[in-house]
Amino acid sequence: MRELLELLEKDHTLTVAQLAVMLDKPQDEIAALIKQFEADKTIVKYQTIVNWEKAGADRVTAIIEVRITPQREVGFDAIAERIYRFPEVRSLYLMSGAYDLLVIVEAKTLKEAAQFVSTKLSTIEGVISTTTHFMLKQYKEAGVILEDEEEDRRLVVSP
């Protein structure tokens, strides 16, 4: 049920009762669907989006383009698995185009992120090259605007 998944993706704190009303379905049906989605890994995790800059935490995010040589029989998967197991790796994507993998890494400092690339990522057999970009400011995360200062700009209509 796509509508249920979309509602949970937008706000995982909605209760089964609230979801049942919103979807006009019985609570037990909604609860069973959620359990099924969790069991079959359709719902992988419930997550809170935090504006870490506002929370005062200094973190560096690096986006790394990685070119690799695919391995016989397993293609890109074996190298991707080695990379996504590092605790610094927040996200990893197989890409089309100029590079093969997009790696998103979080570290405490620029030096720590650079060290990850030079000592862990670049040394993996099959990695041909890396290009690292550092995020300077985050405006939006997972569809959520982090600091929306837009005010209502509609004209006041009075009778």
Backbone as ProteinMPNN parsed JSONL, in Angstrom:
{"seq_chain_A": "MRELLELLEKDHTLTVAQLAVMLDKPQDEIAALIKQFEADKTIVKYQTIVNWEKAGADRVTAIIEVRITPQREVGFDAIAERIYRFPEVRSLYLMSGAYDLLVIVEAKTLKEAAQFVSTKLSTIEGVISTTTHFMLKQYKEAGVILEDEEEDRRLVVSP", "coords_chain_A": {"N_chain_A": [[0.845, -1.174, 0.0], [1.008, 1.839, -1.147], [0.327, 4.475, -0.288], [0.398, 4.325, 2.515], [3.134, 3.809, 2.964], [4.209, 6.193, 1.945], [3.162, 8.089, 3.749], [4.384, 7.237, 6.151], [7.034, 7.619, 5.45], [7.177, 10.38, 5.307], [6.497, 11.096, 7.933], [7.395, 9.332, 10.497], [6.448, 9.167, 13.043], [3.751, 9.042, 13.223], [0.881, 7.529, 14.592], [-0.581, 4.206, 14.606], [-3.321, 4.442, 14.823], [-3.744, 7.083, 13.898], [-2.838, 6.819, 11.26], [-4.664, 4.935, 10.306], [-7.055, 6.417, 10.311], [-6.372, 8.44, 8.495], [-6.055, 6.952, 6.173], [-8.413, 5.695, 5.955], [-8.852, 3.016, 6.79], [-9.05, -0.088, 8.65], [-7.517, -0.253, 11.924], [-6.173, -2.632, 12.67], [-5.528, -3.724, 10.204], [-3.75, -1.82, 9.165], [-1.696, -1.984, 11.089], [-0.867, -4.63, 10.652], [0.08, -4.449, 8.021], [2.252, -2.693, 8.374], [3.901, -4.247, 10.038], [4.421, -6.341, 8.246], [5.8, -4.927, 6.213], [8.064, -4.174, 7.641], [9.145, -6.668, 8.261], [9.759, -7.778, 5.714], [11.657, -6.035, 4.89], [10.889, -3.824, 3.402], [10.311, -1.488, 4.708], [13.06, -0.177, 5.996], [14.295, 1.279, 8.026], [13.456, 3.565, 10.632], [13.852, 7.021, 10.769], [15.219, 10.012, 12.133], [15.588, 13.335, 11.075], [18.224, 15.468, 11.541], [19.378, 18.742, 12.045], [22.49, 19.189, 12.157], [24.295, 21.266, 12.213], [22.903, 23.325, 13.443], [22.594, 22.125, 15.881], [25.048, 22.393, 16.891], [27.131, 20.671, 16.35], [30.186, 19.925, 14.961], [30.835, 18.695, 11.884], [32.14, 17.065, 9.033], [31.24, 16.582, 5.725], [31.927, 14.561, 3.028], [31.814, 14.072, -0.44], [32.505, 11.545, -2.549], [33.707, 10.627, -5.638], [34.177, 7.615, -7.214], [36.144, 5.661, -9.296], [36.193, 2.423, -10.517], [37.49, -0.881, -11.252], [35.486, -3.337, -12.458], [34.917, -6.564, -10.986], [35.429, -9.898, -12.125], [32.585, -11.963, -12.518], [31.292, -10.869, -10.209], [31.029, -8.197, -10.656], [30.513, -4.871, -9.736], [29.739, -5.208, -7.154], [31.269, -6.568, -5.096], [33.418, -4.847, -4.466], [31.938, -2.613, -3.737], [30.67, -3.605, -1.462], [32.845, -3.909, 0.294], [33.48, -1.234, 0.641], [31.08, -0.055, 1.723], [31.021, -1.122, 4.247], [32.756, 0.277, 5.885], [32.766, 2.348, 8.757], [32.733, 5.116, 8.439], [31.405, 5.618, 6.096], [28.5, 6.93, 4.955], [26.564, 6.8, 2.932], [26.216, 4.973, -0.16], [26.347, 4.648, -3.608], [25.757, 3.07, -6.758], [26.637, 4.322, -9.855], [25.826, 5.772, -13.081], [27.731, 6.979, -15.844], [30.498, 9.252, -15.615], [31.897, 8.229, -13.439], [31.964, 5.369, -11.196], [31.069, 4.678, -8.539], [29.396, 6.492, -5.98], [30.311, 7.856, -3.054], [29.365, 8.779, 0.148], [30.708, 10.337, 2.845], [31.128, 10.826, 6.339], [32.92, 12.737, 8.682], [34.901, 13.933, 11.482], [36.71, 15.974, 10.987], [38.276, 17.791, 8.234], [40.759, 16.727, 7.703], [40.531, 14.138, 8.761], [38.606, 13.057, 7.031], [40.006, 13.212, 4.61], [42.09, 11.494, 5.21], [40.719, 9.078, 5.4], [40.072, 8.675, 2.701], [42.646, 8.5, 1.543], [43.971, 6.426, 2.954], [42.223, 4.267, 3.364], [40.134, 4.024, 1.35], [41.303, 4.529, -1.248], [43.227, 2.566, -1.318], [42.051, 0.144, -1.781], [41.933, -2.794, -3.682], [41.301, -2.599, -7.098], [40.198, -0.098, -7.119], [40.431, 2.626, -9.126], [40.558, 5.456, -9.3], [39.893, 8.416, -7.319], [37.765, 11.193, -6.62], [37.344, 13.872, -4.592], [34.882, 15.817, -2.992], [33.965, 18.44, -0.838], [31.238, 19.137, 1.28], [29.872, 22.309, 1.759], [27.694, 23.694, 2.819], [24.537, 22.673, 4.009], [21.333, 22.57, 2.716], [18.983, 21.156, 2.331], [17.63, 18.035, 3.304], [16.812, 14.742, 2.648], [14.398, 15.506, 1.421], [13.509, 17.468, 3.134], [13.516, 20.826, 4.02], [16.033, 22.416, 5.717], [16.436, 24.896, 7.083], [13.995, 26.765, 6.856], [13.16, 29.825, 6.118], [11.237, 31.135, 4.836], [8.631, 33.345, 4.567], [5.08, 33.871, 4.736], [4.034, 35.207, 1.833], [1.769, 36.149, 0.722], [-0.752, 38.494, -0.19], [-2.673, 40.354, 2.118], [-6.075, 39.819, 2.423], [-8.901, 41.615, 2.88], [-12.3, 42.001, 4.002]], "CA_chain_A": [[0.0, 0.0, 0.0], [1.911, 2.965, -1.382], [-0.047, 5.65, 0.518], [0.897, 4.088, 3.87], [4.583, 4.001, 2.935], [4.478, 7.621, 1.75], [2.877, 8.766, 5.016], [5.438, 6.879, 7.111], [8.283, 8.232, 5.02], [7.108, 11.799, 5.675], [6.448, 11.252, 9.387], [7.359, 7.998, 11.1], [5.881, 9.231, 14.396], [2.3, 8.858, 13.162], [0.443, 6.293, 15.236], [-1.42, 3.322, 13.792], [-4.665, 5.038, 14.848], [-3.744, 8.234, 12.989], [-2.709, 6.302, 9.899], [-5.935, 4.285, 9.953], [-8.014, 7.492, 9.996], [-5.92, 9.109, 7.277], [-6.205, 6.047, 5.032], [-9.762, 5.124, 6.024], [-8.695, 1.565, 6.885], [-9.035, -0.554, 10.042], [-6.215, -0.187, 12.595], [-5.476, -3.918, 12.631], [-4.998, -3.891, 8.844], [-2.582, -0.935, 9.073], [-0.656, -2.571, 11.937], [-0.372, -5.831, 9.978], [0.867, -4.011, 6.868], [3.513, -2.147, 8.872], [4.7, -5.404, 10.474], [4.861, -7.042, 7.038], [6.81, -4.094, 5.565], [9.279, -4.243, 8.453], [9.681, -8.029, 8.153], [10.344, -8.026, 4.395], [12.645, -4.959, 4.674], [10.393, -2.705, 2.605], [10.685, -0.432, 5.643], [14.373, -0.588, 6.464], [14.626, 1.959, 9.273], [12.798, 4.834, 10.903], [14.973, 7.919, 10.993], [14.98, 11.413, 12.431], [16.507, 14.224, 10.375], [18.756, 16.446, 12.486], [20.219, 19.804, 11.519], [23.635, 19.097, 13.048], [24.909, 22.595, 12.336], [22.114, 24.025, 14.455], [22.832, 21.433, 17.147], [26.386, 22.752, 17.342], [28.099, 19.601, 16.098], [31.039, 20.14, 13.796], [31.037, 17.484, 11.1], [32.512, 17.293, 7.647], [30.688, 15.596, 4.804], [32.651, 14.498, 1.757], [31.211, 13.282, -1.514], [33.665, 11.0, -3.258], [33.459, 9.901, -6.88], [35.161, 6.532, -7.275], [36.198, 4.837, -10.505], [36.708, 1.099, -10.158], [37.486, -1.942, -12.25], [34.591, -4.395, -11.98], [35.55, -7.876, -10.854], [34.778, -10.984, -12.859], [31.502, -12.712, -11.866], [30.545, -10.102, -9.204], [30.894, -6.815, -11.107], [30.847, -3.805, -8.796], [29.191, -5.511, -5.833], [32.266, -6.959, -4.09], [34.126, -3.639, -4.021], [30.943, -1.785, -3.043], [30.477, -4.173, -0.121], [34.013, -3.541, 1.117], [33.406, 0.195, 0.948], [29.969, 0.323, 2.608], [31.248, -1.641, 5.604], [33.5, 1.246, 6.69], [31.837, 3.146, 9.567], [32.704, 6.502, 7.959], [30.556, 5.703, 4.909], [27.088, 7.181, 5.283], [25.767, 6.318, 1.8], [27.001, 4.49, -1.295], [25.485, 4.45, -4.769], [26.319, 2.718, -8.054], [26.239, 5.41, -10.746], [26.168, 5.708, -14.497], [28.42, 8.205, -16.234], [31.952, 9.415, -15.56], [32.476, 7.432, -12.358], [31.17, 4.171, -10.918], [30.454, 4.714, -7.218], [29.32, 7.761, -5.254], [30.446, 7.537, -1.639], [29.179, 9.923, 1.034], [31.453, 10.046, 4.067], [31.093, 11.831, 7.397], [34.077, 12.704, 9.565], [34.949, 15.066, 12.413], [37.529, 17.041, 10.411], [38.694, 17.612, 6.84], [41.924, 15.84, 7.709], [40.037, 12.776, 8.986], [37.962, 12.622, 5.788], [41.064, 13.018, 3.627], [42.82, 10.286, 5.606], [39.892, 7.935, 5.011], [40.233, 8.48, 1.262], [44.004, 8.097, 1.171], [44.46, 5.19, 3.584], [41.272, 3.149, 3.311], [39.391, 3.9, 0.093], [42.192, 4.461, -2.417], [44.092, 1.385, -1.274], [41.289, -1.064, -2.119], [42.261, -3.326, -5.001], [40.23, -2.36, -8.057], [39.895, 1.335, -7.156], [41.308, 3.272, -10.112], [40.769, 6.853, -8.926], [38.87, 9.052, -6.498], [37.673, 12.648, -6.653], [36.648, 14.219, -3.354], [34.246, 17.13, -2.873], [33.497, 18.669, 0.527], [30.016, 19.932, 1.386], [30.092, 23.544, 2.493], [26.475, 24.014, 3.569], [23.411, 21.799, 3.674], [20.074, 23.296, 2.686], [17.84, 20.249, 2.318], [17.999, 16.643, 3.568], [15.715, 13.781, 2.49], [13.163, 16.203, 1.078], [13.145, 18.417, 4.183], [14.305, 22.046, 4.059], [16.555, 22.471, 7.078], [16.176, 26.202, 7.687], [13.034, 27.433, 5.984], [12.828, 31.136, 6.66], [10.274, 31.761, 3.94], [7.414, 33.789, 5.241], [3.906, 33.904, 3.881], [4.145, 36.443, 1.053], [0.489, 36.467, 0.101], [-1.345, 39.761, 0.235], [-3.801, 40.221, 3.049], [-7.352, 40.142, 1.803], [-9.877, 41.963, 3.912], [-13.642, 42.194, 3.414]], "C_chain_A": [[0.889, 1.235, 0.0], [1.602, 4.162, -0.486], [0.481, 5.529, 1.946], [2.403, 4.341, 3.931], [4.95, 5.478, 2.782], [4.23, 8.405, 3.042], [3.967, 8.485, 6.049], [6.78, 7.497, 6.74], [8.319, 9.709, 5.403], [7.148, 12.003, 7.178], [6.288, 9.891, 10.045], [6.774, 7.998, 12.51], [4.357, 9.106, 14.396], [1.924, 7.525, 13.791], [-0.39, 5.469, 14.265], [-2.836, 3.899, 13.715], [-4.751, 6.22, 13.882], [-3.679, 7.783, 11.531], [-4.008, 5.673, 9.422], [-6.979, 5.328, 9.566], [-7.643, 8.146, 8.669], [-6.163, 8.263, 6.029], [-7.579, 5.399, 4.953], [-9.726, 3.594, 5.953], [-8.733, 1.163, 8.355], [-7.617, -0.55, 10.626], [-5.457, -1.503, 12.503], [-4.877, -4.2, 11.25], [-3.725, -3.051, 8.662], [-1.417, -1.52, 9.872], [-0.035, -3.796, 11.264], [0.497, -5.469, 8.775], [2.237, -3.488, 7.312], [4.445, -3.277, 9.303], [5.264, -6.162, 9.276], [5.973, -6.256, 6.341], [8.127, -4.115, 6.333], [9.949, -5.605, 8.295], [10.365, -8.273, 6.805], [11.329, -6.935, 3.961], [12.212, -3.933, 3.634], [10.617, -1.432, 3.411], [11.985, -0.901, 6.282], [14.678, 0.004, 7.835], [13.768, 3.207, 9.404], [13.886, 5.808, 11.317], [14.504, 9.344, 11.263], [16.011, 12.238, 11.677], [16.922, 15.318, 11.352], [19.58, 17.479, 11.732], [21.414, 19.91, 12.463], [24.337, 20.429, 13.223], [24.209, 23.393, 13.429], [22.324, 23.406, 15.841], [24.238, 21.698, 17.68], [27.442, 21.687, 17.123], [28.888, 19.923, 14.832], [31.291, 18.8, 13.122], [31.359, 17.887, 9.676], [31.879, 16.185, 6.809], [31.443, 15.695, 3.491], [31.869, 13.622, 0.79], [32.368, 12.843, -2.401], [33.205, 10.219, -4.48], [34.566, 8.856, -7.005], [35.03, 5.794, -8.609], [36.833, 3.523, -10.116], [36.714, 0.179, -11.376], [36.564, -3.039, -11.725], [35.303, -5.735, -11.952], [34.737, -8.928, -11.596], [33.755, -11.688, -11.964], [30.691, -11.886, -10.857], [30.384, -8.631, -9.574], [31.373, -5.819, -10.067], [30.534, -4.174, -7.352], [30.234, -5.822, -4.771], [33.023, -5.74, -3.559], [33.162, -2.732, -3.26], [30.728, -2.293, -1.618], [31.653, -3.839, 0.793], [33.916, -2.086, 1.554], [32.281, 0.498, 1.928], [30.111, -0.219, 4.019], [32.08, -0.7, 6.478], [32.522, 2.116, 7.477], [31.737, 4.606, 9.112], [31.727, 6.701, 6.802], [29.094, 5.812, 5.322], [26.163, 6.629, 4.19], [26.698, 5.891, 0.677], [26.035, 4.149, -2.425], [26.3, 3.996, -5.976], [25.765, 3.723, -9.055], [26.487, 5.047, -12.209], [26.907, 6.998, -14.813], [29.915, 8.141, -16.034], [32.628, 8.616, -14.455], [31.497, 6.327, -11.986], [30.406, 4.234, -9.595], [30.466, 6.131, -6.668], [29.297, 7.401, -3.774], [30.249, 8.821, -0.841], [29.742, 9.531, 2.39], [31.257, 11.177, 5.061], [32.289, 11.624, 8.304], [34.032, 13.929, 10.475], [35.698, 16.25, 11.821], [37.819, 16.75, 8.944], [39.85, 16.62, 6.758], [41.495, 14.384, 7.879], [39.377, 12.223, 7.724], [39.01, 12.335, 4.718], [41.868, 11.753, 3.931], [42.039, 9.026, 5.243], [40.101, 7.627, 3.528], [41.612, 7.923, 0.944], [44.445, 6.772, 1.768], [43.505, 4.004, 3.478], [40.66, 2.959, 1.932], [40.316, 3.689, -1.11], [43.032, 3.2, -2.462], [43.359, 0.083, -1.599], [41.64, -1.502, -3.541], [41.054, -3.154, -5.928], [39.816, -0.898, -8.116], [40.913, 2.006, -8.062], [41.612, 4.706, -9.697], [39.62, 7.333, -8.044], [38.922, 10.556, -6.726], [36.796, 13.041, -5.468], [36.135, 15.651, -3.399], [33.774, 17.264, -1.428], [32.257, 19.538, 0.507], [30.294, 21.152, 2.238], [28.884, 23.92, 3.349], [25.354, 23.109, 3.083], [22.115, 22.597, 3.782], [18.864, 22.378, 2.851], [18.343, 18.832, 2.51], [16.754, 15.78, 3.46], [14.37, 14.475, 2.25], [12.725, 17.249, 2.084], [14.084, 19.615, 4.13], [14.737, 22.261, 5.5], [16.299, 23.802, 7.77], [15.28, 26.988, 6.759], [12.606, 28.738, 6.622], [11.824, 31.864, 5.79], [9.023, 32.12, 4.72], [6.275, 33.798, 4.24], [3.906, 35.242, 3.151], [2.842, 36.805, 0.336], [-0.018, 37.801, 0.639], [-2.513, 39.49, 1.153], [-5.058, 40.648, 2.332], [-8.328, 40.441, 2.929], [-11.223, 42.266, 3.272], [-13.984, 43.639, 3.199]], "O_chain_A": [[1.447, 1.617, 1.028], [2.523, 4.8, 0.025], [0.954, 6.509, 2.523], [2.888, 5.01, 4.843], [5.891, 5.956, 3.416], [5.012, 9.292, 3.386], [4.419, 9.397, 6.741], [7.568, 7.856, 7.614], [9.369, 10.23, 5.78], [7.755, 12.959, 7.661], [5.18, 9.363, 10.138], [6.62, 6.935, 13.112], [3.741, 9.068, 15.461], [2.578, 6.51, 13.547], [-0.844, 5.968, 13.235], [-3.473, 3.849, 12.663], [-5.721, 6.343, 13.134], [-4.39, 8.312, 10.676], [-4.408, 5.854, 8.272], [-7.71, 5.139, 8.593], [-8.506, 8.377, 7.822], [-6.443, 8.797, 4.955], [-7.879, 4.655, 4.019], [-10.451, 2.967, 5.181], [-8.473, 1.996, 9.223], [-6.644, -0.809, 9.918], [-4.246, -1.509, 12.286], [-3.834, -4.845, 11.146], [-2.746, -3.515, 8.077], [-0.284, -1.548, 9.392], [1.181, -3.979, 11.303], [1.525, -6.102, 8.534], [3.257, -3.803, 6.698], [5.632, -3.271, 8.977], [6.424, -6.574, 9.277], [6.974, -6.838, 5.923], [9.196, -4.076, 5.724], [11.173, -5.692, 8.204], [11.424, -8.898, 6.751], [11.778, -6.912, 2.815], [13.05, -3.249, 3.047], [11.059, -0.418, 2.871], [12.012, -1.891, 7.012], [15.243, -0.666, 8.7], [13.401, 3.828, 8.407], [14.75, 5.468, 12.126], [13.519, 9.811, 10.691], [17.188, 11.877, 11.645], [16.076, 16.01, 11.919], [20.391, 17.126, 10.876], [21.36, 20.636, 13.456], [24.915, 20.691, 14.278], [24.857, 24.055, 14.24], [22.237, 24.1, 16.854], [24.578, 21.277, 18.786], [28.544, 21.792, 17.661], [28.313, 20.162, 13.771], [31.88, 17.892, 13.708], [30.904, 18.921, 9.186], [31.973, 15.005, 7.144], [31.58, 16.775, 2.917], [31.337, 12.575, 1.158], [33.111, 13.668, -2.932], [32.42, 9.276, -4.375], [35.749, 9.181, -6.911], [33.943, 5.362, -8.992], [37.88, 3.495, -9.469], [36.042, 0.426, -12.377], [36.824, -3.612, -10.667], [36.174, -6.012, -12.777], [33.512, -8.845, -11.677], [34.03, -11.973, -10.798], [29.509, -12.169, -10.662], [29.681, -7.894, -8.883], [32.498, -5.91, -9.576], [31.014, -3.52, -6.427], [30.091, -5.371, -3.634], [33.243, -5.615, -2.354], [33.536, -2.146, -2.243], [30.616, -1.502, -0.681], [31.447, -3.517, 1.963], [34.23, -1.748, 2.695], [32.498, 1.242, 2.884], [29.372, 0.202, 4.909], [32.105, -0.865, 7.698], [31.533, 2.58, 6.909], [30.732, 5.261, 9.388], [31.272, 7.818, 6.554], [28.533, 4.913, 5.949], [25.111, 6.063, 4.486], [27.824, 6.378, 0.569], [25.039, 3.454, -2.223], [27.41, 4.481, -6.193], [24.556, 3.952, -9.1], [27.255, 4.137, -12.522], [26.727, 8.001, -14.124], [30.534, 7.1, -16.255], [33.828, 8.354, -14.537], [30.341, 6.344, -12.408], [29.228, 3.881, -9.54], [31.425, 6.877, -6.864], [28.382, 6.727, -3.301], [30.891, 9.834, -1.121], [29.327, 8.546, 3.0], [31.222, 12.347, 4.681], [32.635, 10.496, 8.654], [33.233, 14.842, 10.269], [35.371, 17.4, 12.112], [37.639, 15.629, 8.468], [39.906, 15.783, 5.857], [42.033, 13.497, 7.216], [39.566, 11.055, 7.385], [38.918, 11.337, 4.003], [42.274, 11.032, 3.02], [42.623, 8.025, 4.828], [40.283, 6.472, 3.144], [41.737, 6.979, 0.164], [45.226, 6.054, 1.143], [43.944, 2.855, 3.502], [40.668, 1.849, 1.399], [40.115, 2.763, -1.895], [43.501, 2.804, -3.529], [43.987, -0.972, -1.682], [41.644, -0.698, -4.473], [39.932, -3.519, -5.579], [39.148, -0.49, -9.066], [42.115, 1.961, -7.798], [42.765, 5.136, -9.73], [38.537, 6.748, -8.021], [39.983, 11.12, -6.991], [35.652, 12.599, -5.354], [36.851, 16.573, -3.789], [33.244, 16.311, -0.857], [32.212, 20.553, -0.188], [30.882, 21.045, 3.314], [29.036, 24.406, 4.47], [25.244, 22.819, 1.892], [21.837, 23.219, 4.807], [17.852, 22.767, 3.433], [19.37, 18.458, 1.945], [15.748, 16.058, 4.111], [13.345, 14.081, 2.805], [11.671, 17.862, 1.911], [15.303, 19.454, 4.188], [13.902, 22.286, 6.404], [15.97, 23.815, 8.956], [15.76, 27.792, 5.96], [11.795, 28.758, 7.547], [11.581, 33.057, 5.97], [8.447, 31.298, 5.433], [6.499, 33.739, 3.03], [3.789, 36.294, 3.78], [2.825, 37.663, -0.547], [0.259, 38.177, 1.778], [-3.248, 38.517, 0.982], [-5.104, 41.709, 1.709], [-8.547, 39.616, 3.816], [-11.285, 42.734, 2.135], [-15.072, 43.95, 2.715]]}, "name": "protein", "num_of_chains": 1, "seq": "MRELLELLEKDHTLTVAQLAVMLDKPQDEIAALIKQFEADKTIVKYQTIVNWEKAGADRVTAIIEVRITPQREVGFDAIAERIYRFPEVRSLYLMSGAYDLLVIVEAKTLKEAAQFVSTKLSTIEGVISTTTHFMLKQYKEAGVILEDEEEDRRLVVSP"}
